[in-house]
């Protein structure tokens, strides 16, 4: 997330001006008539059915899959003996929240077969300079968390200030708070809530970091900007959001944060605890209690993995490598056994969700076919519940990624897609 926030800081002064200019000086353009979509036939291919790759015959009509042969076929896509997956879904990233990074991130994800992405910290006013870029035939479909709520001394403020200093910029805490929604009291929530509702969000996120140690940590100057929401505000925030029909994501750092979020009734946990070990804590502080896991399953709460981002922490703290890996395996094994929905997300602005899939495969907590299903159908259903994506079915988006080799035999195959088709449009060969 650091690079995305660095770019956000660099755009601090420029973005509003660019947005204002584009709105005030650009001439109005007449609406272009949508070109008719070609009707496609897909010949060959071994199609993933959630368990294995099997022969199938599909057509694309108006960008939708159908098994019924249309009267007219404009083009035939030869898939040969390739292995065909639905496009991958990224459940957690921050790489498309800034105009200076949007085009780079779009190409990077499409080339990796990632067509859908959830961006976890971005207000609509921060996206004006590239509004309309995503969600097109040659760009990623993006769902944004339109509110990113933390404390006035909480994450991501510390990263914003640190990134600005590295870039030689002078940014005050007040400037930094413009990039998220700072709430410290119920009165703050009352004041800010109408503004949040005015954004018409489908998803909002709040951040907790070691909430059970929050009062003690606030006395540590080194942790200024790296704390989180007062845990007492979690339940009232979730209650208001649900009353408005808005889904809520919680950034939960420790097992204690995870428990608070589950008790508050969030819809989604943004992280699996155990991607780092904070100072003064041990791996045991990231072990999710059995009762909390059971309650998460009962409430149908989604847990996004983001396990692979532990690599950056381990690089700085190599002695934590084995304790973290062991805790990740234990937490994932027990969540999976309890039937908790696991969505695959990376939180890796420099990479893609493919890196997370490869990392999870290395943990060995689930069969490879299950991992592929979770990275496609399960994550699509969890993060984009109103979309017919993530699996091959009648009426679904005519989107696919084809590989020369079998991903069930080598997960690294996911790094080399050969054919990319989005909503019936051929994106070409990476």
C-alpha positions as CSV (number, residue, x, y, z in Angstrom):
1,X,0.0,0.0,0.0
2,X,2.9,2.4,0.5
3,X,3.5,3.1,-3.2
4,X,-0.2,3.8,-3.8
5,X,-0.3,6.3,-0.9
6,X,3.0,7.9,-2.0
7,X,1.3,8.6,-5.4
8,X,-1.7,9.8,-3.6
9,X,0.4,12.3,-1.6
10,X,2.1,13.5,-4.8
11,X,-1.4,14.1,-6.3
12,X,-2.5,16.0,-3.2
13,X,-2.5,19.4,-4.8
14,X,-2.9,18.4,-8.5
15,X,-5.9,16.2,-8.4
16,X,-8.6,18.7,-7.5
17,X,-7.3,21.2,-10.1
18,X,-7.2,18.5,-12.8
19,X,-10.7,17.4,-11.9
20,X,-12.0,21.1,-12.0
21,X,-10.3,21.8,-15.3
22,X,-11.7,18.7,-16.9
23,X,-15.2,19.6,-15.8
24,X,-15.0,23.3,-16.7
25,X,-13.1,23.4,-20.0
26,X,-13.7,20.1,-21.8
27,X,-16.3,20.5,-24.6
28,X,-19.3,18.3,-24.3
29,X,-19.2,15.2,-26.6
30,X,-22.2,13.6,-28.2
31,X,-23.0,10.2,-26.9
32,X,-21.5,7.6,-29.2
33,X,-23.7,4.8,-30.4
34,X,-22.6,1.5,-28.9
35,X,-21.1,-0.8,-31.6
36,X,-22.8,-4.1,-31.9
37,X,-20.9,-6.9,-30.1
38,X,-19.7,-9.8,-32.3
39,X,-21.3,-13.1,-31.7
40,X,-18.5,-15.6,-30.9
41,X,-18.2,-19.4,-30.9
42,X,-15.5,-20.9,-28.6
43,X,-14.1,-24.1,-30.2
44,X,-12.2,-26.5,-28.0
45,X,-10.7,-25.8,-24.6
46,X,-10.9,-27.6,-21.3
47,X,-13.2,-25.5,-19.1
48,X,-12.9,-25.3,-15.3
49,X,-16.1,-26.5,-13.6
50,X,-15.0,-25.7,-10.1
51,X,-13.3,-29.1,-9.6
52,X,-11.6,-30.0,-12.9
53,X,-11.1,-29.0,-16.5
54,X,-13.6,-30.6,-18.8
55,X,-14.6,-30.2,-22.5
56,X,-17.5,-27.7,-23.1
57,X,-19.0,-25.7,-25.9
58,X,-19.9,-22.1,-25.3
59,X,-21.0,-19.1,-27.3
60,X,-20.9,-15.3,-26.6
61,X,-24.0,-13.3,-27.5
62,X,-24.1,-9.7,-26.6
63,X,-21.2,-10.3,-24.2
64,X,-23.0,-13.1,-22.4
65,X,-22.3,-16.9,-22.3
66,X,-24.8,-19.3,-23.7
67,X,-24.8,-23.0,-24.6
68,X,-27.4,-22.4,-27.3
69,X,-25.8,-22.0,-30.8
70,X,-26.9,-18.6,-32.2
71,X,-28.2,-18.2,-35.7
72,X,-25.3,-16.1,-36.7
73,X,-21.6,-16.5,-35.7
74,X,-19.3,-13.6,-36.4
75,X,-16.0,-15.2,-35.3
76,X,-14.7,-18.5,-33.9
77,X,-12.1,-18.4,-31.1
78,X,-9.9,-21.5,-31.3
79,X,-9.0,-22.6,-27.8
80,X,-7.4,-25.9,-28.8
81,X,-6.2,-27.9,-25.9
82,X,-5.8,-24.9,-23.6
83,X,-7.1,-24.8,-20.0
84,X,-9.8,-22.2,-19.5
85,X,-10.5,-20.4,-16.3
86,X,-13.0,-17.6,-15.4
87,X,-11.0,-14.4,-14.8
88,X,-9.4,-14.0,-11.4
89,X,-10.9,-11.7,-8.8
90,X,-8.8,-9.5,-6.5
91,X,-10.6,-9.0,-3.2
92,X,-8.3,-6.5,-1.6
93,X,-5.9,-4.0,-3.2
94,X,-5.1,-0.3,-3.5
95,X,-3.5,-0.1,-6.9
96,X,-6.3,1.6,-8.8
97,X,-7.2,4.4,-6.4
98,X,-5.0,7.1,-8.0
99,X,-5.0,8.5,-11.5
100,X,-1.2,8.4,-11.8
101,X,-1.2,4.6,-11.1
102,X,-4.5,3.6,-12.7
103,X,-3.3,2.9,-16.3
104,X,-0.3,1.0,-15.1
105,X,-2.3,-1.1,-12.7
106,X,-5.0,-1.8,-15.3
107,X,-2.6,-3.3,-17.7
108,X,-0.7,-5.2,-15.1
109,X,-3.9,-6.9,-13.8
110,X,-5.4,-7.6,-17.2
111,X,-2.2,-9.3,-18.4
112,X,-2.4,-11.5,-15.3
113,X,-6.0,-12.5,-16.0
114,X,-7.4,-10.4,-13.2
115,X,-10.5,-8.6,-14.5
116,X,-12.2,-7.7,-11.2
117,X,-10.8,-5.8,-8.3
118,X,-11.9,-4.4,-4.9
119,X,-10.1,-1.2,-3.9
120,X,-10.3,-0.8,-0.2
121,X,-9.7,2.9,0.6
122,X,-10.9,5.5,-1.9
123,X,-13.4,8.3,-1.7
124,X,-15.2,9.4,-5.0
125,X,-13.7,12.9,-4.8
126,X,-10.2,11.3,-5.1
127,X,-11.1,9.6,-8.4
128,X,-12.5,12.5,-10.4
129,X,-9.5,12.7,-12.7
130,X,-10.0,9.2,-13.9
131,X,-13.7,8.6,-13.4
132,X,-15.0,6.3,-16.1
133,X,-11.7,4.7,-17.0
134,X,-12.5,1.4,-15.3
135,X,-15.4,-0.9,-16.0
136,X,-14.9,-0.8,-19.8
137,X,-14.3,-3.6,-22.3
138,X,-10.5,-3.1,-22.0
139,X,-10.2,-2.2,-18.4
140,X,-10.7,-3.9,-15.0
141,X,-14.1,-3.7,-13.3
142,X,-13.6,-2.1,-9.9
143,X,-15.6,-1.9,-6.7
144,X,-14.5,0.9,-4.3
145,X,-14.8,1.2,-0.6
146,X,-16.1,4.7,-0.7
147,X,-15.3,5.4,2.9
148,X,-12.1,4.6,4.7
149,X,-12.6,5.2,8.4
150,X,-9.9,5.3,11.0
151,X,-9.0,7.5,14.0
152,X,-7.4,10.9,13.7
153,X,-4.1,9.3,14.7
154,X,-4.7,6.1,12.8
155,X,-3.6,4.2,9.7
156,X,-3.2,5.3,6.9
157,X,-2.1,8.7,8.3
158,X,1.4,7.4,9.3
159,X,2.0,6.0,5.8
160,X,0.8,9.2,4.1
161,X,3.1,11.4,6.3
162,X,6.1,9.0,5.9
163,X,5.6,8.8,2.1
164,X,5.4,12.5,1.8
165,X,8.7,13.0,3.7
166,X,10.4,10.4,1.5
167,X,9.2,12.4,-1.6
168,X,10.5,15.7,-0.1
169,X,7.0,17.1,0.5
170,X,5.7,19.0,3.5
171,X,2.3,17.4,4.4
172,X,0.6,18.1,7.7
173,X,-1.5,15.6,9.6
174,X,-4.5,17.8,8.7
175,X,-3.6,17.4,5.0
176,X,-3.1,13.7,5.4
177,X,-6.6,13.2,6.9
178,X,-8.1,14.4,3.7
179,X,-7.3,11.0,2.2
180,X,-9.5,9.0,4.7
181,X,-12.4,9.6,7.1
182,X,-11.1,10.3,10.6
183,X,-13.6,9.5,13.4
184,X,-12.6,9.5,17.1
185,X,-16.0,9.9,18.8
186,X,-19.7,9.2,18.3
187,X,-20.1,13.0,17.7
188,X,-17.6,12.6,14.8
189,X,-19.6,9.8,13.4
190,X,-22.8,11.9,13.6
191,X,-21.1,14.7,11.8
192,X,-19.4,12.7,9.1
193,X,-22.2,10.1,8.4
194,X,-24.3,12.3,6.1
195,X,-21.2,13.0,4.0
196,X,-20.6,9.3,3.7
197,X,-24.2,8.5,2.8
198,X,-24.0,11.3,0.1
199,X,-21.4,9.2,-1.7
200,X,-23.9,6.4,-2.1
201,X,-21.4,3.7,-1.1
202,X,-21.9,0.1,-1.7
203,X,-19.0,-0.7,0.5
204,X,-17.3,1.1,3.4
205,X,-14.2,0.1,5.4
206,X,-13.0,0.9,8.9
207,X,-9.6,0.2,10.4
208,X,-8.6,-1.3,13.7
209,X,-5.1,-2.0,14.8
210,X,-4.5,-3.7,18.1
211,X,-7.6,-2.1,19.5
212,X,-7.2,-3.8,22.9
213,X,-3.9,-1.9,23.3
214,X,-5.1,1.4,21.8
215,X,-5.0,3.6,24.9
216,X,-1.5,2.4,25.8
217,X,-0.3,2.8,22.2
218,X,-1.6,6.3,21.9
219,X,1.1,7.3,24.4
220,X,3.8,6.1,22.0
221,X,4.9,8.9,19.7
222,X,6.3,6.3,17.2
223,X,2.9,4.9,16.6
224,X,1.2,8.2,15.8
225,X,-0.6,7.6,12.5
226,X,-0.4,3.8,12.8
227,X,-3.3,3.2,15.2
228,X,-7.0,2.7,14.4
229,X,-10.6,3.2,15.2
230,X,-11.7,3.0,18.9
231,X,-13.2,-0.5,19.1
232,X,-16.2,0.9,20.9
233,X,-17.3,2.7,17.7
234,X,-17.3,-0.5,15.6
235,X,-20.8,-1.7,16.5
236,X,-22.5,1.7,16.1
237,X,-20.8,2.2,12.8
238,X,-21.9,-1.2,11.5
239,X,-25.4,-0.7,12.7
240,X,-25.8,2.6,10.8
241,X,-24.3,1.1,7.7
242,X,-26.5,-1.9,7.7
243,X,-29.6,0.3,8.3
244,X,-28.6,2.1,5.1
245,X,-28.0,-1.2,3.2
246,X,-24.2,-0.8,3.0
247,X,-21.8,-3.6,3.4
248,X,-19.0,-3.1,5.9
249,X,-15.3,-4.3,5.7
250,X,-13.1,-4.3,8.8
251,X,-9.3,-4.1,8.7
252,X,-8.5,-6.3,11.7
253,X,-4.9,-6.6,12.6
254,X,-4.8,-8.9,15.6
255,X,-7.0,-11.8,16.7
256,X,-8.5,-9.3,19.2
257,X,-9.5,-6.9,16.4
258,X,-10.9,-9.9,14.5
259,X,-13.1,-10.8,17.5
260,X,-14.3,-7.2,17.8
261,X,-15.2,-7.0,14.2
262,X,-17.1,-10.3,14.3
263,X,-19.0,-9.2,17.4
264,X,-19.9,-5.9,15.6
265,X,-21.4,-7.9,12.7
266,X,-19.2,-6.8,9.9
267,X,-19.7,-8.4,6.5
268,X,-16.1,-8.8,5.5
269,X,-12.7,-9.1,7.3
270,X,-10.1,-7.4,5.1
271,X,-7.2,-9.4,6.5
272,X,-6.3,-12.8,7.9
273,X,-4.6,-12.0,11.2
274,X,-0.9,-13.0,11.0
275,X,0.6,-11.0,8.2
276,X,3.0,-9.4,10.7
277,X,3.9,-9.6,14.4
278,X,3.8,-6.1,15.9
279,X,6.4,-5.0,18.5
280,X,5.6,-6.4,21.9
281,X,3.4,-9.1,20.5
282,X,3.8,-12.8,19.6
283,X,2.4,-15.1,17.1
284,X,-0.2,-16.2,19.7
285,X,-1.8,-12.7,19.6
286,X,-2.9,-13.6,16.0
287,X,-4.5,-16.9,16.7
288,X,-8.3,-16.5,16.1
289,X,-10.3,-18.1,19.0
290,X,-12.4,-21.1,18.1
291,X,-15.6,-19.4,19.3
292,X,-14.9,-16.4,17.2
293,X,-14.4,-18.6,14.1
294,X,-17.7,-20.3,14.8
295,X,-19.5,-17.0,15.1
296,X,-18.0,-15.8,11.9
297,X,-19.3,-18.9,10.2
298,X,-22.7,-18.4,11.7
299,X,-22.9,-14.8,10.5
300,X,-21.6,-15.7,7.0
301,X,-18.7,-13.3,7.4
302,X,-16.2,-13.3,4.5
303,X,-12.5,-13.4,5.4
304,X,-10.0,-12.0,2.8
305,X,-6.7,-13.8,3.0
306,X,-3.9,-11.3,2.2
307,X,-1.4,-13.8,3.7
308,X,1.3,-13.1,1.1
309,X,2.0,-9.6,2.3
310,X,3.8,-11.2,5.3
311,X,6.8,-11.4,3.0
312,X,7.7,-7.7,3.5
313,X,7.5,-8.1,7.2
314,X,9.6,-11.3,7.2
315,X,12.2,-9.6,5.0
316,X,12.7,-7.1,7.8
317,X,12.2,-9.7,10.6
318,X,13.4,-13.0,9.4
319,X,13.0,-14.6,12.8
320,X,9.2,-14.2,12.5
321,X,9.0,-16.3,9.3
322,X,8.2,-19.7,10.8
323,X,5.9,-18.4,13.6
324,X,3.9,-16.4,11.0
325,X,3.7,-19.2,8.5
326,X,2.6,-21.7,11.2
327,X,-0.1,-19.3,12.5
328,X,-1.4,-18.6,9.0
329,X,-1.7,-22.3,8.3
330,X,-3.5,-22.9,11.6
331,X,-5.9,-20.0,11.2
332,X,-6.7,-20.8,7.6
333,X,-7.2,-24.5,8.4
334,X,-9.6,-23.8,11.2
335,X,-11.6,-21.1,9.2
336,X,-11.9,-23.5,6.3
337,X,-13.0,-26.4,8.5
338,X,-15.7,-24.2,10.1
339,X,-17.0,-23.3,6.6
340,X,-16.1,-19.6,6.7
341,X,-16.0,-18.1,3.2
342,X,-12.4,-17.3,2.2
343,X,-12.0,-14.6,-0.5
344,X,-8.6,-14.3,-2.1
345,X,-7.0,-10.9,-2.0
346,X,-3.4,-9.7,-2.0
347,X,-3.2,-6.1,-0.7
348,X,-0.1,-6.0,-2.9
349,X,0.1,-2.8,-5.0
350,X,3.2,-4.0,-6.7
351,X,1.9,-7.4,-7.7
352,X,-1.5,-9.0,-8.3
353,X,-3.8,-11.6,-6.7
354,X,-1.8,-14.2,-8.6
355,X,1.0,-13.7,-6.1
356,X,-1.4,-14.4,-3.3
357,X,-2.7,-17.5,-5.0
358,X,0.8,-18.9,-5.4
359,X,1.6,-18.0,-1.8
360,X,-1.5,-19.8,-0.5
361,X,-0.7,-22.8,-2.6
362,X,2.7,-23.0,-0.9
363,X,0.9,-23.1,2.5
364,X,-0.8,-26.3,1.4
365,X,-4.0,-25.7,3.4
366,X,-6.4,-26.7,0.6
367,X,-6.4,-28.7,-2.7
368,X,-5.4,-26.7,-5.7
369,X,-8.8,-27.1,-7.4
370,X,-10.4,-25.6,-4.3
371,X,-7.9,-22.7,-4.4
372,X,-8.8,-22.0,-8.0
373,X,-12.5,-22.1,-7.2
374,X,-12.0,-19.7,-4.3
375,X,-10.0,-17.3,-6.5
376,X,-12.8,-17.2,-9.1
377,X,-16.3,-18.2,-8.2
378,X,-16.1,-17.9,-4.4
379,X,-14.4,-14.5,-4.4
380,X,-16.7,-13.2,-7.1
381,X,-19.8,-14.2,-5.2
382,X,-18.4,-12.7,-2.0
383,X,-17.2,-9.4,-3.3
384,X,-19.5,-8.8,-6.4
385,X,-22.7,-10.6,-5.3
386,X,-24.8,-8.7,-7.9
387,X,-22.6,-9.9,-10.8
388,X,-22.8,-13.0,-12.9
389,X,-19.0,-13.6,-12.9
390,X,-16.5,-16.1,-11.7
391,X,-17.9,-19.2,-13.2
392,X,-19.1,-20.5,-16.6
393,X,-22.9,-20.5,-16.6
394,X,-25.7,-19.5,-18.8
395,X,-26.0,-15.8,-18.9
396,X,-22.7,-15.1,-17.2
397,X,-20.3,-12.5,-18.5
398,X,-18.5,-14.0,-21.6
399,X,-15.1,-13.6,-20.0
400,X,-12.3,-16.1,-19.8
401,X,-8.6,-16.7,-19.5
402,X,-6.9,-19.5,-21.3
403,X,-3.5,-21.1,-20.5
404,X,-1.3,-23.5,-22.4
405,X,-0.7,-25.7,-19.3
406,X,-2.8,-27.1,-16.6
407,X,-2.9,-24.8,-13.4
408,X,-3.9,-27.9,-11.4
409,X,-0.5,-29.3,-12.2
410,X,1.5,-26.1,-11.7
411,X,0.1,-23.1,-10.0
412,X,2.8,-21.0,-11.6
413,X,0.9,-21.4,-14.9
414,X,-1.3,-18.6,-13.7
415,X,1.5,-16.2,-14.4
416,X,1.4,-16.9,-18.2
417,X,-2.1,-16.6,-19.6
418,X,-2.3,-16.9,-23.4
419,X,-5.8,-15.8,-24.4
420,X,-7.8,-13.0,-22.6
421,X,-11.5,-12.4,-23.4
422,X,-13.6,-9.9,-21.5
423,X,-17.3,-9.6,-22.1
424,X,-17.0,-11.1,-25.5
425,X,-14.0,-8.8,-26.5
426,X,-10.6,-10.3,-27.3
427,X,-8.0,-8.5,-25.3
428,X,-5.2,-10.3,-27.1
429,X,-2.2,-12.3,-26.0
430,X,-0.2,-10.9,-23.0
